[in-house]
Amino acid sequence: MTEKRSNDRDYYFDNAKFILIALVVFGHFIQPFISKNWLLEDLYYFIFTFHMPSFIFISGYFSKKYQEPYYLLKVTKKLLFPYLMFQILYSIFYACIGLSNGFNFKLLVPEWSLWFLLSMFFWQLSLFLFGKLSPFLGILLSIIMSGLVGYVPFIGQELSISRTLVFLPFFLIGHYTTPRAIQIVRSRLPKLIAIGLFFLVALLVEQNDQMNKYWFFGSLSYDHFLENPSLGFIVRLYIYSLSFLAMLAFFIIIPKYRLFFSRWGRNTLYTYLLHGFLIKALRAADISSIPLTSFSFFILFILSISVSIILSTNRVAKICQPVMEYQKFYTLCYTNYQKFLQ
């Protein structure tokens, strides 16, 4: 099969992914400062309503070929191999910058952003069950599971089980979504609807004084971040409502034509995994001690955009491929071993 010509490429999701990864990076840059400024805190929570849910939705949308031969083997190599490699790299990095006492490698507890790779693997596995169910039943079952998992105190960050279940509905909704539904959202819904939805979500975030970041993380049980854990399921449904509204608004306003940043949307996974080294280094250096001013906020914004662009380039992707792809890693090791023997 011939490769699709670049001028025939659908840039809609490329545009969406780059904007989302820029928001992920920006959110991580401003996180140390949110306790100092209520407006920044609301902005942080607003971004979190939709940036990872939208990423997960897109991943589910492009996971419709799970019944192909060797699909599970391909997914295992694509997700678990880079998970292992980056788990080792982050463990070494944390020891070097003083975030941990020596090399502390934990295979089953993902380091920071690596939960996404592990959860993605389990979401792909879940398709062999949920792919047999109707969309309504599958989504309903996933929402019930995600709500109930918060009541189990011993389920947390290990194997990313909590986050896997909490974000599973977004993945399944993406999986069940048809190209026709995407076409309606991107082409037929007025942009004014998106503005109204974003305004509504921002208003609901601003009016909620009880909200904290763990409402969005999905990594801990309810008794860790709610004064009344018995209301956890209701809180989770409330966050889902905000996320679905913000996601719909986001996908309405995404441009469908090729733009200057479209090409960077193809390598967002590299940006997602690599930017953590810079973020963690800055936090180890106590970046939160810097006074938060309009100028420092502007610098953080420019820095986050710059990091997103640089790490999404093909050059960075090519350099990092041996860490991301099993076959390239094996080839590199074998080649160097042959050179050593000579």
MARSE-971095 format. One record per residue (C-alpha): x, y, z. Coordinates in Angstrom, 3 decimals. Example, Ala and Ser with C-alpha at 12.3 -4.5 7.8 and 13.67 -1.06 7.14 Angstrom:
+----------+----------+----------+
|       c1 |       c2 |       c3 |
+----------+----------+----------+
|   12.300 |   -4.500 |    7.800 |
|   13.670 |   -1.060 |    7.140 |
+----------+----------+----------+
***
This chain:
+----------+----------+----------+
|       c1 |       c2 |       c3 |
+----------+----------+----------+
|    0.000 |    0.000 |    0.000 |
|    1.389 |    3.374 |   -0.956 |
|    1.844 |    5.948 |    1.773 |
|   -0.718 |    8.709 |    1.950 |
|    0.523 |   11.889 |    0.319 |
|    1.232 |   14.734 |    2.726 |
|   -1.166 |   17.072 |    0.912 |
|   -3.960 |   14.519 |    1.447 |
|   -3.285 |   14.219 |    5.157 |
|   -6.053 |   15.031 |    7.618 |
|   -4.445 |   17.600 |    9.924 |
|   -7.350 |   17.875 |   12.352 |
|   -5.957 |   15.480 |   14.940 |
|   -2.374 |   16.663 |   14.402 |
|   -3.529 |   20.165 |   15.306 |
|   -5.459 |   18.879 |   18.295 |
|   -2.559 |   16.842 |   19.646 |
|   -0.037 |   19.662 |   19.473 |
|   -2.361 |   22.103 |   21.217 |
|   -3.058 |   19.493 |   23.877 |
|    0.604 |   18.682 |   24.510 |
|    1.376 |   22.403 |   24.757 |
|   -1.352 |   22.667 |   27.403 |
|    0.067 |   19.644 |   29.246 |
|    3.527 |   21.206 |   29.347 |
|    2.136 |   24.622 |   30.299 |
|    0.064 |   23.088 |   33.090 |
|    3.130 |   21.384 |   34.520 |
|    5.124 |   24.615 |   34.347 |
|    2.569 |   26.628 |   36.302 |
|    1.669 |   23.921 |   38.852 |
|    4.252 |   25.060 |   41.468 |
|    2.696 |   28.542 |   41.460 |
|   -1.023 |   27.805 |   41.675 |
|   -1.135 |   28.153 |   45.457 |
|    0.032 |   31.763 |   45.107 |
|   -2.642 |   32.994 |   42.714 |
|   -6.315 |   31.976 |   42.602 |
|   -6.650 |   32.969 |   38.946 |
|   -3.708 |   30.767 |   37.986 |
|   -5.166 |   27.954 |   40.064 |
|   -8.490 |   28.191 |   38.226 |
|   -6.662 |   28.224 |   34.890 |
|   -4.745 |   25.111 |   35.955 |
|   -7.949 |   23.252 |   36.888 |
|   -9.683 |   24.439 |   33.707 |
|   -6.877 |   22.995 |   31.570 |
|   -7.060 |   19.740 |   33.484 |
|  -10.748 |   19.327 |   32.723 |
|   -9.991 |   18.392 |   29.139 |
|   -6.308 |   18.083 |   28.143 |
|   -5.653 |   14.477 |   29.216 |
|   -9.257 |   13.320 |   28.628 |
|   -8.977 |   14.641 |   25.064 |
|   -5.627 |   12.906 |   24.527 |
|   -7.118 |    9.663 |   25.812 |
|  -10.199 |   10.111 |   23.630 |
|   -7.971 |   10.485 |   20.552 |
|   -6.024 |    7.365 |   21.539 |
|   -9.269 |    5.421 |   21.799 |
|  -10.487 |    6.776 |   18.463 |
|   -7.400 |    5.377 |   16.717 |
|   -7.623 |    2.006 |   18.487 |
|  -10.202 |    0.347 |   16.295 |
|   -7.948 |   -2.345 |   14.787 |
|   -7.456 |   -4.420 |   17.939 |
|   -8.617 |   -7.590 |   16.165 |
|   -5.771 |   -7.518 |   13.667 |
|   -3.162 |  -10.321 |   13.881 |
|   -0.341 |   -9.695 |   16.363 |
|   -2.044 |   -6.523 |   17.605 |
|   -1.356 |   -7.350 |   21.240 |
|    2.309 |   -8.053 |   20.520 |
|    2.651 |   -4.719 |   18.699 |
|    0.980 |   -2.863 |   21.570 |
|    3.224 |   -4.566 |   24.108 |
|    6.378 |   -3.508 |   22.279 |
|    5.050 |   -0.006 |   21.612 |
|    3.966 |    0.727 |   25.187 |
|    5.683 |   -1.531 |   27.701 |
|    9.179 |   -1.254 |   26.242 |
|    9.339 |    2.581 |   26.449 |
|    7.665 |    2.350 |   29.859 |
|   10.506 |    0.175 |   31.122 |
|   13.199 |    2.329 |   29.529 |
|   11.841 |    5.622 |   30.837 |
|   11.145 |    4.107 |   34.240 |
|   14.869 |    3.352 |   34.493 |
|   15.871 |    6.756 |   33.101 |
|   13.632 |    8.667 |   35.476 |
|   14.887 |    6.636 |   38.440 |
|   18.476 |    7.501 |   37.526 |
|   17.568 |   11.150 |   36.906 |
|   15.786 |   11.529 |   40.247 |
|   18.864 |   10.185 |   42.027 |
|   21.107 |   12.640 |   40.155 |
|   19.060 |   15.743 |   40.995 |
|   18.333 |   14.739 |   44.563 |
|   14.639 |   13.882 |   44.305 |
|   15.342 |   10.397 |   45.645 |
|   17.931 |    8.855 |   47.906 |
|   19.968 |    6.937 |   45.383 |
|   18.680 |    4.774 |   42.567 |
|   15.173 |    3.721 |   43.550 |
|   13.632 |    1.666 |   40.770 |
|   10.042 |    0.502 |   41.186 |
|    8.752 |   -1.479 |   38.254 |
|    5.089 |   -1.452 |   39.258 |
|    4.796 |    2.188 |   40.353 |
|    5.015 |    4.473 |   37.296 |
|    7.230 |    7.517 |   37.642 |
|    5.224 |   10.692 |   37.107 |
|    3.856 |   10.845 |   33.532 |
|    4.661 |    7.206 |   32.737 |
|    1.274 |    6.154 |   34.084 |
|   -0.110 |    7.001 |   30.641 |
|    1.902 |    4.257 |   28.922 |
|    0.861 |    1.646 |   31.449 |
|   -2.779 |    2.716 |   31.390 |
|   -2.752 |    2.783 |   27.600 |
|   -1.600 |   -0.824 |   27.579 |
|   -4.480 |   -1.857 |   29.855 |
|   -6.976 |    0.216 |   27.848 |
|   -5.889 |   -1.617 |   24.710 |
|   -6.355 |   -4.924 |   26.523 |
|   -9.801 |   -3.860 |   27.679 |
|  -10.969 |   -3.632 |   24.064 |
|  -11.047 |   -7.419 |   23.854 |
|  -13.885 |   -7.204 |   26.403 |
|  -15.522 |   -3.853 |   25.725 |
|  -15.276 |   -4.323 |   21.968 |
|  -17.919 |   -7.028 |   22.300 |
|  -20.358 |   -4.754 |   24.138 |
|  -22.658 |   -2.105 |   22.777 |
|  -21.338 |    1.464 |   23.146 |
|  -24.028 |    2.333 |   25.706 |
|  -23.361 |   -0.712 |   27.866 |
|  -19.586 |   -0.400 |   27.569 |
|  -19.511 |    3.272 |   28.534 |
|  -22.029 |    2.773 |   31.355 |
|  -20.023 |   -0.142 |   32.775 |
|  -16.776 |    1.831 |   32.586 |
|  -18.306 |    4.818 |   34.394 |
|  -19.615 |    2.565 |   37.166 |
|  -16.192 |    0.940 |   37.522 |
|  -14.438 |    4.312 |   37.589 |
|  -16.794 |    5.591 |   40.259 |
|  -16.483 |    2.542 |   42.482 |
|  -12.688 |    2.277 |   42.324 |
|  -12.394 |    5.467 |   44.366 |
|  -13.922 |    3.709 |   47.356 |
|  -11.197 |    1.039 |   47.410 |
|   -8.417 |    2.440 |   49.651 |
|   -5.641 |    0.058 |   48.590 |
|   -5.966 |    0.780 |   44.857 |
|   -3.734 |    3.690 |   43.922 |
|   -0.661 |    4.333 |   41.830 |
|    0.551 |    0.733 |   41.639 |
|    0.256 |   -0.461 |   38.036 |
|   -1.714 |    2.756 |   37.433 |
|   -4.891 |    0.788 |   38.162 |
|   -6.796 |    3.746 |   39.596 |
|   -6.037 |    6.077 |   36.700 |
|   -6.685 |    3.297 |   34.198 |
|  -10.215 |    2.857 |   35.481 |
|  -10.885 |    6.565 |   36.073 |
|   -9.951 |    7.549 |   32.512 |
|  -11.300 |    4.394 |   30.843 |
|  -14.613 |    6.051 |   29.838 |
|  -12.781 |    8.655 |   27.739 |
|  -10.825 |    5.942 |   25.931 |
|  -13.936 |    3.897 |   25.233 |
|  -15.938 |    6.901 |   24.056 |
|  -13.127 |    7.604 |   21.616 |
|  -13.099 |    3.978 |   20.515 |
|  -16.846 |    3.916 |   19.928 |
|  -16.915 |    7.306 |   18.170 |
|  -17.396 |    7.079 |   14.417 |
|  -15.712 |    9.239 |   11.765 |
|  -19.142 |   10.651 |   10.917 |
|  -19.564 |   11.912 |   14.498 |
|  -16.157 |   13.591 |   14.316 |
|  -17.124 |   15.174 |   11.005 |
|  -20.265 |   16.648 |   12.559 |
|  -18.330 |   18.101 |   15.495 |
|  -15.544 |   19.581 |   13.400 |
|  -17.614 |   20.944 |   10.534 |
|  -21.233 |   21.495 |   11.489 |
|  -21.288 |   22.762 |   15.069 |
|  -20.895 |   26.552 |   15.322 |
|  -17.778 |   27.867 |   17.011 |
|  -20.020 |   30.004 |   19.204 |
|  -21.134 |   26.828 |   20.991 |
|  -17.523 |   26.136 |   21.951 |
|  -17.109 |   29.609 |   23.420 |
|  -20.254 |   29.172 |   25.489 |
|  -19.204 |   25.723 |   26.736 |
|  -15.711 |   26.901 |   27.671 |
|  -17.191 |   29.861 |   29.529 |
|  -19.594 |   27.576 |   31.421 |
|  -16.820 |   25.161 |   32.442 |
|  -14.543 |   28.023 |   33.507 |
|  -17.358 |   29.516 |   35.579 |
|  -18.094 |   26.203 |   37.308 |
|  -14.396 |   25.741 |   38.080 |
|  -14.086 |   29.282 |   39.447 |
|  -17.159 |   28.916 |   41.673 |
|  -15.992 |   25.676 |   43.322 |
|  -13.781 |   26.448 |   46.306 |
|  -13.547 |   22.784 |   47.349 |
|  -11.836 |   21.673 |   44.158 |
|   -8.263 |   20.384 |   44.264 |
|   -5.947 |   18.780 |   41.752 |
|   -6.699 |   15.227 |   42.868 |
|  -10.254 |   15.618 |   41.623 |
|   -8.684 |   15.449 |   38.160 |
|   -5.671 |   13.165 |   38.660 |
|   -7.653 |    9.992 |   39.357 |
|   -4.657 |    8.470 |   41.110 |
|   -5.954 |    8.198 |   44.681 |
|   -9.030 |    6.955 |   46.495 |
|  -11.671 |    9.411 |   47.629 |
|  -10.613 |    9.443 |   51.271 |
|   -7.289 |   11.040 |   50.250 |
|   -8.761 |   14.220 |   48.766 |
|  -12.416 |   14.590 |   49.820 |
|  -13.681 |   15.700 |   53.206 |
|  -16.708 |   13.488 |   52.675 |
|  -15.511 |   10.403 |   50.728 |
|  -19.039 |    9.014 |   50.542 |
|  -19.792 |   11.689 |   47.925 |
|  -16.881 |   10.529 |   45.776 |
|  -18.986 |    8.989 |   43.012 |
|  -20.996 |   12.203 |   42.672 |
|  -17.799 |   14.265 |   42.532 |
|  -16.411 |   11.987 |   39.840 |
|  -19.583 |   12.318 |   37.760 |
|  -19.376 |   16.085 |   38.196 |
|  -15.788 |   16.127 |   36.903 |
|  -16.818 |   13.893 |   34.001 |
|  -19.536 |   16.396 |   33.120 |
|  -17.038 |   19.255 |   33.081 |
|  -14.604 |   17.202 |   31.021 |
|  -17.156 |   16.172 |   28.401 |
|  -18.365 |   19.748 |   27.986 |
|  -14.809 |   21.116 |   27.703 |
|  -13.770 |   18.313 |   25.336 |
|  -16.694 |   19.007 |   23.046 |
|  -15.801 |   22.691 |   22.995 |
|  -12.162 |   21.875 |   22.297 |
|  -12.892 |   19.592 |   19.353 |
|  -15.317 |   22.124 |   17.884 |
|  -12.712 |   24.891 |   17.694 |
|   -9.783 |   22.804 |   16.435 |
|   -8.847 |   23.903 |   12.895 |
|   -8.970 |   21.154 |   10.290 |
|   -6.483 |   22.681 |    7.863 |
|   -2.715 |   22.485 |    7.787 |
|   -1.120 |   25.136 |   10.011 |
|    2.456 |   25.968 |   10.947 |
|    2.288 |   23.712 |   14.024 |
|    0.511 |   20.752 |   12.389 |
|    3.718 |   18.787 |   11.771 |
|    4.590 |   18.881 |   15.467 |
|    1.380 |   17.093 |   16.349 |
|    2.794 |   13.802 |   15.059 |
|    5.435 |   13.426 |   17.785 |
|    3.559 |   14.450 |   20.915 |
|    4.363 |   11.246 |   22.795 |
|    8.054 |   12.178 |   22.750 |
|    7.206 |   15.585 |   24.188 |
|    4.994 |   14.032 |   26.834 |
|    7.698 |   11.658 |   28.046 |
|   10.706 |   13.963 |   27.726 |
|    9.451 |   17.249 |   29.157 |
|    9.249 |   15.669 |   32.590 |
|   13.027 |   15.769 |   32.928 |
|   12.994 |   19.556 |   32.624 |
|    9.946 |   19.976 |   34.859 |
|   11.380 |   17.788 |   37.595 |
|   14.752 |   19.544 |   37.384 |
|   13.075 |   22.929 |   37.801 |
|   11.059 |   21.701 |   40.766 |
|   14.168 |   20.247 |   42.360 |
|   15.723 |   23.696 |   41.942 |
|   12.698 |   25.154 |   43.788 |
|   11.254 |   27.127 |   40.889 |
|    8.269 |   28.009 |   43.083 |
|   10.489 |   30.427 |   45.022 |
|   10.552 |   32.752 |   42.003 |
|    8.114 |   35.664 |   42.478 |
|    5.036 |   35.255 |   40.310 |
|    4.646 |   38.390 |   38.193 |
|    3.183 |   39.146 |   34.791 |
|    6.672 |   38.912 |   33.344 |
|    7.500 |   35.560 |   34.978 |
|    4.120 |   34.198 |   33.840 |
|    4.918 |   35.312 |   30.287 |
|    8.324 |   33.594 |   30.496 |
|    6.694 |   30.369 |   31.699 |
|    4.241 |   30.519 |   28.819 |
|    6.942 |   31.114 |   26.199 |
|    9.143 |   28.434 |   27.739 |
|    6.346 |   25.862 |   27.702 |
|    5.557 |   26.573 |   24.035 |
|    9.255 |   26.414 |   23.121 |
|    9.722 |   23.100 |   24.928 |
|    6.624 |   21.689 |   23.238 |
|    7.932 |   22.669 |   19.799 |
|   11.503 |   21.470 |   20.292 |
|   10.565 |   18.097 |   21.754 |
|    7.988 |   17.510 |   19.011 |
|   10.445 |   17.887 |   16.142 |
|   11.437 |   14.964 |   13.936 |
|   15.068 |   15.407 |   14.967 |
|   14.281 |   14.742 |   18.629 |
|   12.037 |   11.836 |   17.650 |
|   14.827 |   10.278 |   15.602 |
|   17.325 |   10.621 |   18.456 |
|   14.932 |    9.050 |   20.959 |
|   13.698 |    6.182 |   18.807 |
|   16.086 |    3.609 |   20.340 |
|   14.506 |    4.331 |   23.731 |
|   10.981 |    4.166 |   22.331 |
|   11.157 |    1.307 |   19.865 |
|   12.310 |   -2.179 |   20.775 |
|   13.632 |   -3.050 |   17.312 |
|   15.743 |    0.099 |   17.060 |
|   17.109 |   -0.457 |   20.557 |
|   18.035 |   -4.038 |   19.711 |
|   19.679 |   -2.946 |   16.442 |
|   21.665 |   -0.219 |   18.180 |
|   22.900 |   -2.584 |   20.908 |
|   23.783 |   -5.309 |   18.423 |
|   25.669 |   -2.871 |   16.159 |
|   27.684 |   -1.455 |   19.030 |
|   28.406 |   -4.945 |   20.312 |
|   29.772 |   -5.960 |   16.902 |
|   31.956 |   -2.838 |   16.820 |
|   33.243 |   -3.647 |   20.293 |
|   34.214 |   -7.174 |   19.243 |
|   36.155 |   -5.795 |   16.288 |
+----------+----------+----------+
***
